[in-house]
Amino acid sequence: MRVATIPLPSFALAALAGAALASCTIETGPRGDQFDYTRNEDGFLGITTSTATARFPMEDVPGALFLVAKCVHNVSHPENNELTLTASSVGSNSSGTGPSLDAMIYKLDQAEPVVYRDPQPAFDPATEFPATSAGSWQQSAANGAETLRLPASNSQDVYVNLQQLLSRLPKSPQTIALRFVHGGSGSGQFGSGTVQEYAQYSFKDVSIAVNGTNFGRILTDCRKGG
């Protein structure tokens, strides 16, 4: 039997070559891992985008909390890496909306709880993001203010700049505990209250293990030079 060889036009060869430059990997975590991991590599642009996603049911109200941790790693310019966390409150069905998220309180390992706040619009990068060692978390002052978006309290999505939140740590924490507060009045700016004030609201707690998990892989993906 003869095998026919069909020459491909140059544009088809170029398309195949371009496809080879991009790859996508989808993985579930080890048994018991809360997050699923997806990694997209774009060799043409030198950009790797990885995400870790998880769903957590609400206890006291219908619906669920979706968390998406995302790293955009620039191979040539890792100082421009973007590391974010998106929290979405959804209802009990695909068309419903979940409770409004009034604030996020976080604890890194055994540190005191801190209300996550929108930094001042005008800031000094040298003061806000001091230089650290090469192995430490880095913050790109050029896009730090742009990647942080905090909605009003009646929004269902919360955008957190993880790069900024972790920038002062010499290494990634072992655990990240998050409390998403809801059930407030629905007025005022997201995260404008105090820990004590938010103690009276309903909440959803999420404890995230870092070491050996898909969430931890996201943090590793976004280290400077990682």
Secondary structure, 3 states (H helix, E strand, C coil): CCCCCCCCCHHHHHHHHHHHCEEEEEEECCCCCCCEEEEEEECCCCEEEEEEEEEEECCCCCCEEEEEEEEEEECCCHHHCEEEEEEEEECCCCCCECCCEEEEEEEECCCCCEECCCCCCCCCHHHHCCCCCCCCCCCCHHHHHHHCCCCECCCCEEEEEHHHHCCCCCCCCCEEEEEEEECCCCCCECCCCCHHHHCCCEEEEEEEECCCCHHHHHHHHCCCCC
